[in-house]
Amino acid sequence: TIRYYESIGLLPDPGRTTGGQRVYDTATQQRLSFIRQSRDLGFPVEAIRELIALQMTPDEDCAKVDKVARHHLAEVDRRLKQLRALKRELQGMITSCEGGEVACCAIMESISNAASYPL
């Protein structure tokens, strides 16, 4: 993962020991922690890139950071709405299941019917 972050420019190329091992200074370690926390919060790479750029300009207006966070929150809300709809659909399938053989399974029938619609 660290090499990936280096390859996409979120982390600078590290220094190396004479044996070729990467050496990370304190600032790079702090940036890596920032990236990991941002990823844990679900921020996409481009948003993290934008946040890092803003972090490099501490006198910049915080409203720009707020805008990035609000955009991400809207995306989280959209995904939650999709997940709630998915949950309702799955609950309906499970409720319609009466047991018996797989050949007559209402869940399998629902999935098959949905799969017959073109994407």
N, CA, C and O atoms as a GROMACS GRO file, in nm:
protein
  476
    1THR      N    1   0.082  -0.119   0.000
    1THR     CA    2   0.000   0.000   0.000
    1THR      C    3   0.087   0.126   0.000
    1THR      O    4   0.057   0.223  -0.070
    2ILE      N    5   0.194   0.124   0.078
    2ILE     CA    6   0.282   0.241   0.083
    2ILE      C    7   0.342   0.268  -0.055
    2ILE      O    8   0.349   0.382  -0.098
    3ARG      N    9   0.385   0.162  -0.123
    3ARG     CA   10   0.442   0.180  -0.257
    3ARG      C   11   0.337   0.236  -0.353
    3ARG      O   12   0.368   0.318  -0.439
    4TYR      N   13   0.213   0.192  -0.337
    4TYR     CA   14   0.104   0.245  -0.421
    4TYR      C   15   0.090   0.395  -0.396
    4TYR      O   16   0.080   0.473  -0.492
    5TYR      N   17   0.088   0.437  -0.271
    5TYR     CA   18   0.076   0.579  -0.240
    5TYR      C   19   0.194   0.658  -0.297
    5TYR      O   20   0.177   0.772  -0.340
    6GLU      N   21   0.312   0.596  -0.297
    6GLU     CA   22   0.428   0.661  -0.359
    6GLU      C   23   0.406   0.673  -0.510
    6GLU      O   24   0.433   0.777  -0.569
    7SER      N   25   0.358   0.565  -0.571
    7SER     CA   26   0.345   0.562  -0.717
    7SER      C   27   0.242   0.662  -0.769
    7SER      O   28   0.254   0.710  -0.882
    8ILE      N   29   0.141   0.694  -0.688
    8ILE     CA   30   0.038   0.790  -0.732
    8ILE      C   31   0.065   0.931  -0.679
    8ILE      O   32  -0.015   1.022  -0.699
    9GLY      N   33   0.178   0.947  -0.611
    9GLY     CA   34   0.219   1.080  -0.568
    9GLY      C   35   0.163   1.130  -0.437
    9GLY      O   36   0.179   1.247  -0.404
   10LEU      N   37   0.096   1.044  -0.360
   10LEU     CA   38   0.048   1.088  -0.229
   10LEU      C   39   0.160   1.093  -0.127
   10LEU      O   40   0.156   1.171  -0.032
   11LEU      N   41   0.260   1.010  -0.147
   11LEU     CA   42   0.379   1.010  -0.062
   11LEU      C   43   0.500   1.041  -0.149
   11LEU      O   44   0.507   0.997  -0.264
   12PRO      N   45   0.597   1.115  -0.095
   12PRO     CA   46   0.718   1.141  -0.172
   12PRO      C   47   0.803   1.014  -0.181
   12PRO      O   48   0.790   0.923  -0.100
   13ASP      N   49   0.891   1.011  -0.282
   13ASP     CA   50   0.984   0.899  -0.290
   13ASP      C   51   1.072   0.901  -0.166
   13ASP      O   52   1.125   1.006  -0.129
   14PRO      N   53   1.086   0.787  -0.100
   14PRO     CA   54   1.162   0.784   0.024
   14PRO      C   55   1.312   0.780  -0.002
   14PRO      O   56   1.359   0.745  -0.110
   15GLY      N   57   1.384   0.816   0.102
   15GLY     CA   58   1.528   0.794   0.098
   15GLY      C   59   1.553   0.645   0.115
   15GLY      O   60   1.462   0.569   0.149
   16ARG      N   61   1.676   0.603   0.092
   16ARG     CA   62   1.709   0.461   0.104
   16ARG      C   63   1.839   0.444   0.180
   16ARG      O   64   1.928   0.528   0.176
   17THR      N   65   1.845   0.332   0.249
   17THR     CA   66   1.969   0.294   0.316
   17THR      C   67   2.066   0.241   0.211
   17THR      O   68   2.028   0.222   0.095
   18THR      N   69   2.189   0.219   0.251
   18THR     CA   70   2.286   0.161   0.158
   18THR      C   71   2.242   0.022   0.114
   18THR      O   72   2.282  -0.026   0.008
   19GLY      N   73   2.161  -0.044   0.196
   19GLY     CA   74   2.109  -0.176   0.162
   19GLY      C   75   1.983  -0.170   0.075
   19GLY      O   76   1.929  -0.274   0.038
   20GLY      N   77   1.936  -0.049   0.043
   20GLY     CA   78   1.821  -0.034  -0.045
   20GLY      C   79   1.687  -0.028   0.027
   20GLY      O   80   1.583  -0.019  -0.039
   21GLN      N   81   1.686  -0.033   0.159
   21GLN     CA   82   1.559  -0.026   0.232
   21GLN      C   83   1.510   0.119   0.236
   21GLN      O   84   1.588   0.213   0.246
   22ARG      N   85   1.378   0.132   0.228
   22ARG     CA   86   1.319   0.266   0.234
   22ARG      C   87   1.334   0.324   0.375
   22ARG      O   88   1.326   0.253   0.475
   23VAL      N   89   1.356   0.456   0.378
   23VAL     CA   90   1.366   0.527   0.505
   23VAL      C   91   1.267   0.643   0.498
   23VAL      O   92   1.272   0.725   0.406
   24TYR      N   93   1.178   0.649   0.596
   24TYR     CA   94   1.075   0.753   0.598
   24TYR      C   95   1.102   0.850   0.712
   24TYR      O   96   1.121   0.810   0.827
   25ASP      N   97   1.104   0.979   0.678
   25ASP     CA   98   1.123   1.079   0.782
   25ASP      C   99   0.991   1.100   0.856
   25ASP      O  100   0.887   1.045   0.819
   26THR      N  101   0.997   1.180   0.960
   26THR     CA  102   0.879   1.203   1.044
   26THR      C  103   0.763   1.264   0.965
   26THR      O  104   0.648   1.225   0.984
   27ALA      N  105   0.793   1.360   0.878
   27ALA     CA  106   0.687   1.424   0.800
   27ALA      C  107   0.616   1.323   0.710
   27ALA      O  108   0.494   1.328   0.695
   28THR      N  109   0.692   1.233   0.650
   28THR     CA  110   0.632   1.132   0.563
   28THR      C  111   0.550   1.034   0.645
   28THR      O  112   0.443   0.990   0.601
   29GLN      N  113   0.598   0.998   0.763
   29GLN     CA  114   0.521   0.910   0.851
   29GLN      C  115   0.390   0.976   0.892
   29GLN      O  116   0.286   0.910   0.898
   30GLN      N  117   0.395   1.105   0.920
   30GLN     CA  118   0.272   1.177   0.956
   30GLN      C  119   0.176   1.184   0.837
   30GLN      O  120   0.055   1.172   0.855
   31ARG      N  121   0.230   1.203   0.718
   31ARG     CA  122   0.144   1.206   0.600
   31ARG      C  123   0.081   1.070   0.577
   31ARG      O  124  -0.037   1.061   0.542
   32LEU      N  125   0.158   0.964   0.597
   32LEU     CA  126   0.103   0.829   0.582
   32LEU      C  127  -0.010   0.806   0.681
   32LEU      O  128  -0.113   0.748   0.645
   33SER      N  129   0.006   0.851   0.805
   33SER     CA  130  -0.101   0.839   0.904
   33SER      C  131  -0.225   0.918   0.859
   33SER      O  132  -0.338   0.871   0.876
   34PHE      N  133  -0.203   1.036   0.803
   34PHE     CA  134  -0.313   1.118   0.752
   34PHE      C  135  -0.386   1.044   0.640
   34PHE      O  136  -0.509   1.041   0.636
   35ILE      N  137  -0.310   0.985   0.548
   35ILE     CA  138  -0.368   0.911   0.436
   35ILE      C  139  -0.449   0.793   0.488
   35ILE      O  140  -0.561   0.769   0.443
   36ARG      N  141  -0.391   0.719   0.580
   36ARG     CA  142  -0.461   0.601   0.634
   36ARG      C  143  -0.591   0.641   0.704
   36ARG      O  144  -0.694   0.576   0.685
   37GLN      N  145  -0.586   0.746   0.783
   37GLN     CA  146  -0.708   0.791   0.851
   37GLN      C  147  -0.812   0.838   0.750
   37GLN      O  148  -0.931   0.811   0.765
   38SER      N  149  -0.766   0.908   0.647
   38SER     CA  150  -0.857   0.954   0.542
   38SER      C  151  -0.921   0.836   0.470
   38SER      O  152  -1.041   0.838   0.441
   39ARG      N  153  -0.842   0.734   0.441
   39ARG     CA  154  -0.895   0.613   0.376
   39ARG      C  155  -0.993   0.542   0.469
   39ARG      O  156  -1.096   0.493   0.424
   40ASP      N  157  -0.960   0.536   0.599
   40ASP     CA  158  -1.052   0.474   0.696
   40ASP      C  159  -1.187   0.547   0.698
   40ASP      O  160  -1.291   0.486   0.721
   41LEU      N  161  -1.184   0.677   0.673
   41LEU     CA  162  -1.308   0.755   0.666
   41LEU      C  163  -1.376   0.743   0.531
   41LEU      O  164  -1.485   0.797   0.509
   42GLY      N  165  -1.311   0.672   0.440
   42GLY     CA  166  -1.372   0.645   0.310
   42GLY      C  167  -1.344   0.749   0.202
   42GLY      O  168  -1.400   0.741   0.094
   43PHE      N  169  -1.258   0.845   0.230
   43PHE     CA  170  -1.227   0.946   0.129
   43PHE      C  171  -1.160   0.880   0.009
   43PHE      O  172  -1.072   0.796   0.026
   44PRO      N  173  -1.202   0.916  -0.112
   44PRO     CA  174  -1.135   0.863  -0.231
   44PRO      C  175  -0.997   0.928  -0.248
   44PRO      O  176  -0.968   1.032  -0.189
   45VAL      N  177  -0.914   0.865  -0.327
   45VAL     CA  178  -0.776   0.911  -0.346
   45VAL      C  179  -0.771   1.057  -0.391
   45VAL      O  180  -0.689   1.134  -0.340
   46GLU      N  181  -0.855   1.095  -0.485
   46GLU     CA  182  -0.850   1.234  -0.535
   46GLU      C  183  -0.885   1.335  -0.425
   46GLU      O  184  -0.828   1.444  -0.421
   47ALA      N  185  -0.977   1.300  -0.337
   47ALA     CA  186  -1.010   1.389  -0.225
   47ALA      C  187  -0.892   1.398  -0.129
   47ALA      O  188  -0.862   1.505  -0.076
   48ILE      N  189  -0.825   1.285  -0.106
   48ILE     CA  190  -0.707   1.286  -0.018
   48ILE      C  191  -0.598   1.372  -0.080
   48ILE      O  192  -0.532   1.448  -0.010
   49ARG      N  193  -0.580   1.361  -0.210
   49ARG     CA  194  -0.481   1.444  -0.279
   49ARG      C  195  -0.513   1.593  -0.258
   49ARG      O  196  -0.424   1.674  -0.232
   50GLU      N  197  -0.641   1.626  -0.269
   50GLU     CA  198  -0.683   1.765  -0.249
   50GLU      C  199  -0.661   1.809  -0.105
   50GLU      O  200  -0.616   1.921  -0.080
   51LEU      N  201  -0.692   1.722  -0.010
   51LEU     CA  202  -0.671   1.755   0.131
   51LEU      C  203  -0.522   1.775   0.162
   51LEU      O  204  -0.486   1.866   0.236
   52ILE      N  205  -0.438   1.691   0.104
   52ILE     CA  206  -0.293   1.706   0.125
   52ILE      C  207  -0.245   1.838   0.067
   52ILE      O  208  -0.164   1.907   0.128
   53ALA      N  209  -0.295   1.873  -0.051
   53ALA     CA  210  -0.257   2.001  -0.112
   53ALA      C  211  -0.300   2.117  -0.022
   53ALA      O  212  -0.226   2.214  -0.006
   54LEU      N  213  -0.418   2.107   0.035
   54LEU     CA  214  -0.465   2.212   0.126
   54LEU      C  215  -0.382   2.214   0.254
   54LEU      O  216  -0.357   2.321   0.310
   55GLN      N  217  -0.340   2.098   0.298
   55GLN     CA  218  -0.258   2.089   0.419
   55GLN      C  219  -0.124   2.160   0.398
   55GLN      O  220  -0.065   2.212   0.493
   56MET      N  221  -0.078   2.162   0.275
   56MET     CA  222   0.050   2.226   0.243
   56MET      C  223   0.038   2.379   0.238
   56MET      O  224   0.139   2.449   0.232
   57THR      N  225  -0.085   2.430   0.240
   57THR     CA  226  -0.108   2.574   0.241
   57THR      C  227  -0.192   2.609   0.363
   57THR      O  228  -0.312   2.634   0.352
   58PRO      N  229  -0.129   2.611   0.481
   58PRO     CA  230  -0.204   2.628   0.606
   58PRO      C  231  -0.278   2.760   0.619
   58PRO      O  232  -0.370   2.771   0.701
   59ASP      N  233  -0.243   2.862   0.540
   59ASP     CA  234  -0.314   2.990   0.547
   59ASP      C  235  -0.439   2.993   0.460
   59ASP      O  236  -0.514   3.090   0.460
   60GLU      N  237  -0.461   2.885   0.385
   60GLU     CA  238  -0.578   2.874   0.297
   60GLU      C  239  -0.706   2.871   0.381
   60GLU      O  240  -0.704   2.831   0.497
   61ASP      N  241  -0.815   2.914   0.322
   61ASP     CA  242  -0.945   2.915   0.389
   61ASP      C  243  -0.992   2.772   0.416
   61ASP      O  244  -0.991   2.688   0.326
   62CYS      N  245  -1.032   2.745   0.538
   62CYS     CA  246  -1.079   2.612   0.579
   62CYS      C  247  -1.207   2.571   0.505
   62CYS      O  248  -1.243   2.453   0.505
   63ALA      N  249  -1.275   2.666   0.445
   63ALA     CA  250  -1.398   2.635   0.371
   63ALA      C  251  -1.371   2.536   0.259
   63ALA      O  252  -1.460   2.459   0.222
   64LYS      N  253  -1.250   2.536   0.206
   64LYS     CA  254  -1.215   2.442   0.100
   64LYS      C  255  -1.210   2.299   0.154
   64LYS      O  256  -1.253   2.205   0.087
   65VAL      N  257  -1.158   2.284   0.274
   65VAL     CA  258  -1.156   2.152   0.339
   65VAL      C  259  -1.299   2.109   0.369
   65VAL      O  260  -1.337   1.994   0.347
   66ASP      N  261  -1.378   2.203   0.419
   66ASP     CA  262  -1.519   2.177   0.449
   66ASP      C  263  -1.592   2.129   0.324
   66ASP      O  264  -1.674   2.037   0.331
   67LYS      N  265  -1.564   2.191   0.210
   67LYS     CA  266  -1.629   2.153   0.084
   67LYS      C  267  -1.595   2.009   0.046
   67LYS      O  268  -1.682   1.934   0.003
   68VAL      N  269  -1.469   1.970   0.063
   68VAL     CA  270  -1.427   1.833   0.032
   68VAL      C  271  -1.500   1.736   0.124
   68VAL      O  272  -1.551   1.633   0.079
   69ALA      N  273  -1.505   1.768   0.253
   69ALA     CA  274  -1.572   1.680   0.350
   69ALA      C  275  -1.722   1.671   0.323
   69ALA      O  276  -1.780   1.563   0.333
   70ARG      N  277  -1.785   1.782   0.290
   70ARG     CA  278  -1.928   1.781   0.261
   70ARG      C  279  -1.960   1.700   0.135
   70ARG      O  280  -2.060   1.629   0.130
   71HIS      N  281  -1.875   1.712   0.035
   71HIS     CA  282  -1.894   1.633  -0.087
   71HIS      C  283  -1.885   1.484  -0.054
   71HIS      O  284  -1.964   1.403  -0.103
   72HIS      N  285  -1.789   1.448   0.028
   72HIS     CA  286  -1.774   1.307   0.067
   72HIS      C  287  -1.894   1.261   0.149
   72HIS      O  288  -1.943   1.150   0.130
   73LEU      N  289  -1.941   1.345   0.239
   73LEU     CA  290  -2.059   1.311   0.319
   73LEU      C  291  -2.180   1.287   0.230
   73LEU      O  292  -2.258   1.195   0.255
   74ALA      N  293  -2.197   1.368   0.128
   74ALA     CA  294  -2.309   1.349   0.034
   74ALA      C  295  -2.296   1.214  -0.036
   74ALA      O  296  -2.396   1.145  -0.057
   75GLU      N  297  -2.176   1.175  -0.071
   75GLU     CA  298  -2.153   1.045  -0.135
   75GLU      C  299  -2.183   0.931  -0.037
   75GLU      O  300  -2.241   0.830  -0.076
   76VAL      N  301  -2.144   0.947   0.088
   76VAL     CA  302  -2.174   0.847   0.190
   76VAL      C  303  -2.325   0.834   0.206
   76VAL      O  304  -2.378   0.722   0.214
   77ASP      N  305  -2.396   0.946   0.211
   77ASP     CA  306  -2.543   0.943   0.221
   77ASP      C  307  -2.605   0.871   0.102
   77ASP      O  308  -2.700   0.794   0.119
   78ARG      N  309  -2.553   0.897  -0.018
   78ARG     CA  310  -2.605   0.830  -0.138
   78ARG      C  311  -2.584   0.679  -0.129
   78ARG      O  312  -2.674   0.602  -0.162
   79ARG      N  313  -2.466   0.638  -0.085
   79ARG     CA  314  -2.438   0.494  -0.073
   79ARG      C  315  -2.524   0.430   0.036
   79ARG      O  316  -2.569   0.316   0.021
   80LEU      N  317  -2.546   0.503   0.146
   80LEU     CA  318  -2.633   0.450   0.252
   80LEU      C  319  -2.774   0.429   0.200
   80LEU      O  320  -2.839   0.330   0.234
   81LYS      N  321  -2.823   0.522   0.120
   81LYS     CA  322  -2.957   0.509   0.061
   81LYS      C  323  -2.963   0.383  -0.025
   81LYS      O  324  -3.060   0.308  -0.019
   82GLN      N  325  -2.859   0.361  -0.106
   82GLN     CA  326  -2.854   0.240  -0.189
   82GLN      C  327  -2.850   0.114  -0.102
   82GLN      O  328  -2.917   0.016  -0.132
   83LEU      N  329  -2.773   0.118   0.005
   83LEU     CA  330  -2.763   0.001   0.093
   83LEU      C  331  -2.895  -0.027   0.164
   83LEU      O  332  -2.932  -0.143   0.183
   84ARG      N  333  -2.967   0.079   0.204
   84ARG     CA  334  -3.098   0.058   0.267
   84ARG      C  335  -3.196  -0.006   0.169
   84ARG      O  336  -3.273  -0.094   0.207
   85ALA      N  337  -3.192   0.037   0.043
   85ALA     CA  338  -3.279  -0.023  -0.059
   85ALA      C  339  -3.240  -0.168  -0.082
   85ALA      O  340  -3.327  -0.254  -0.097
   86LEU      N  341  -3.112  -0.196  -0.084
   86LEU     CA  342  -3.064  -0.332  -0.101
   86LEU      C  343  -3.109  -0.419   0.017
   86LEU      O  344  -3.149  -0.534  -0.002
   87LYS      N  345  -3.101  -0.364   0.137
   87LYS     CA  346  -3.144  -0.438   0.256
   87LYS      C  347  -3.292  -0.473   0.247
   87LYS      O  348  -3.332  -0.586   0.276
   88ARG      N  349  -3.375  -0.375   0.207
   88ARG     CA  350  -3.519  -0.401   0.194
   88ARG      C  351  -3.545  -0.511   0.092
   88ARG      O  352  -3.628  -0.599   0.114
   89GLU      N  353  -3.474  -0.506  -0.019
   89GLU     CA  354  -3.492  -0.606  -0.124
   89GLU      C  355  -3.453  -0.745  -0.073
   89GLU      O  356  -3.525  -0.843  -0.096
   90LEU      N  357  -3.340  -0.753  -0.004
   90LEU     CA  358  -3.297  -0.883   0.050
   90LEU      C  359  -3.394  -0.934   0.156
   90LEU      O  360  -3.424  -1.053   0.161
   91GLN      N  361  -3.441  -0.843   0.242
   91GLN     CA  362  -3.538  -0.885   0.344
   91GLN      C  363  -3.664  -0.939   0.279
   91GLN      O  364  -3.721  -1.038   0.326
   92GLY      N  365  -3.709  -0.874   0.172
   92GLY     CA  366  -3.827  -0.922   0.101
   92GLY      C  367  -3.805  -1.060   0.041
   92GLY      O  368  -3.893  -1.145   0.047
   93MET      N  369  -3.688  -1.082  -0.015
   93MET     CA  370  -3.655  -1.213  -0.071
   93MET      C  371  -3.657  -1.320   0.038
   93MET      O  372  -3.714  -1.428   0.021
   94ILE      N  373  -3.594  -1.288   0.149
   94ILE     CA  374  -3.585  -1.385   0.260
   94ILE      C  375  -3.724  -1.414   0.315
   94ILE      O  376  -3.756  -1.528   0.347
   95THR      N  377  -3.806  -1.311   0.328
   95THR     CA  378  -3.942  -1.329   0.378
   95THR      C  379  -4.023  -1.419   0.285
   95THR      O  380  -4.106  -1.498   0.330
   96SER      N  381  -3.999  -1.407   0.154
   96SER     CA  382  -4.075  -1.487   0.058
   96SER      C  383  -4.027  -1.632   0.050
   96SER      O  384  -4.092  -1.716  -0.012
   97CYS      N  385  -3.915  -1.661   0.112
   97CYS     CA  386  -3.861  -1.798   0.108
   97CYS      C  387  -3.944  -1.888   0.198
   97CYS      O  388  -3.960  -1.861   0.318
   98GLU      N  389  -3.994  -1.993   0.140
   98GLU     CA  390  -4.078  -2.087   0.216
   98GLU      C  391  -4.006  -2.218   0.243
   98GLU      O  392  -4.067  -2.314   0.289
   99GLY      N  393  -3.878  -2.222   0.213
   99GLY     CA  394  -3.804  -2.347   0.231
   99GLY      C  395  -3.830  -2.440   0.114
   99GLY      O  396  -3.884  -2.398   0.012
  100GLY      N  397  -3.793  -2.563   0.129
  100GLY     CA  398  -3.813  -2.660   0.022
  100GLY      C  399  -3.689  -2.675  -0.064
  100GLY      O  400  -3.577  -2.649  -0.019
  101GLU      N  401  -3.711  -2.716  -0.188
  101GLU     CA  402  -3.600  -2.744  -0.278
  101GLU      C  403  -3.550  -2.617  -0.346
  101GLU      O  404  -3.625  -2.522  -0.365
  102VAL      N  405  -3.422  -2.618  -0.380
  102VAL     CA  406  -3.361  -2.504  -0.448
  102VAL      C  407  -3.434  -2.474  -0.579
  102VAL      O  408  -3.447  -2.357  -0.616
  103ALA      N  409  -3.480  -2.576  -0.648
  103ALA     CA  410  -3.550  -2.557  -0.776
  103ALA      C  411  -3.673  -2.469  -0.761
  103ALA      O  412  -3.715  -2.405  -0.857
  104CYS      N  413  -3.732  -2.464  -0.643
  104CYS     CA  414  -3.852  -2.385  -0.618
  104CYS      C  415  -3.825  -2.266  -0.525
  104CYS      O  416  -3.919  -2.205  -0.473
  105CYS      N  417  -3.700  -2.234  -0.504
  105CYS     CA  418  -3.662  -2.130  -0.407
  105CYS      C  419  -3.699  -1.991  -0.458
  105CYS      O  420  -3.658  -1.951  -0.567
  106ALA      N  421  -3.776  -1.918  -0.378
  106ALA     CA  422  -3.820  -1.784  -0.416
  106ALA      C  423  -3.702  -1.687  -0.425
  106ALA      O  424  -3.703  -1.595  -0.507
  107ILE      N  425  -3.601  -1.707  -0.343
  107ILE     CA  426  -3.482  -1.621  -0.348
  107ILE      C  427  -3.411  -1.639  -0.481
  107ILE      O  428  -3.377  -1.542  -0.549
  108MET      N  429  -3.388  -1.765  -0.518
  108MET     CA  430  -3.320  -1.794  -0.645
  108MET      C  431  -3.403  -1.741  -0.763
  108MET      O  432  -3.347  -1.690  -0.860
  109GLU      N  433  -3.533  -1.753  -0.753
  109GLU     CA  434  -3.622  -1.704  -0.859
  109GLU      C  435  -3.612  -1.552  -0.872
  109GLU      O  436  -3.606  -1.498  -0.982
  110SER      N  437  -3.612  -1.483  -0.758
  110SER     CA  438  -3.600  -1.337  -0.760
  110SER      C  439  -3.469  -1.292  -0.823
  110SER      O  440  -3.466  -1.199  -0.903
  111ILE      N  441  -3.360  -1.359  -0.785
  111ILE     CA  442  -3.229  -1.324  -0.841
  111ILE      C  443  -3.226  -1.352  -0.991
  111ILE      O  444  -3.176  -1.271  -1.069
  112SER      N  445  -3.280  -1.466  -1.030
  112SER     CA  446  -3.283  -1.502  -1.173
  112SER      C  447  -3.366  -1.403  -1.253
  112SER      O  448  -3.327  -1.364  -1.363
  113ASN      N  449  -3.481  -1.363  -1.200
  113ASN     CA  450  -3.567  -1.267  -1.270
  113ASN      C  451  -3.497  -1.133  -1.286
  113ASN      O  452  -3.504  -1.070  -1.391
  114ALA      N  453  -3.429  -1.090  -1.180
  114ALA     CA  454  -3.357  -0.962  -1.187
  114ALA      C  455  -3.241  -0.971  -1.284
  114ALA      O  456  -3.208  -0.873  -1.352
  115ALA      N  457  -3.178  -1.088  -1.292
  115ALA     CA  458  -3.063  -1.107  -1.382
  115ALA      C  459  -3.104  -1.108  -1.528
  115ALA      O  460  -3.020  -1.088  -1.616
  116SER      N  461  -3.232  -1.130  -1.557
  116SER     CA  462  -3.277  -1.135  -1.696
  116SER      C  463  -3.295  -0.997  -1.757
  116SER      O  464  -3.312  -0.985  -1.878
  117TYR      N  465  -3.292  -0.890  -1.674
  117TYR     CA  466  -3.303  -0.754  -1.725
  117TYR      C  467  -3.167  -0.710  -1.776
  117TYR      O  468  -3.066  -0.736  -1.712
  118PRO      N  469  -3.163  -0.642  -1.890
  118PRO     CA  470  -3.034  -0.595  -1.943
  118PRO      C  471  -2.974  -0.487  -1.853
  118PRO      O  472  -3.046  -0.410  -1.789
  119LEU      N  473  -2.843  -0.484  -1.849
  119LEU     CA  474  -2.773  -0.384  -1.767
  119LEU      C  475  -2.773  -0.251  -1.829
  119LEU      O  476  -2.718  -0.157  -1.772
   0.00000   0.00000   0.00000
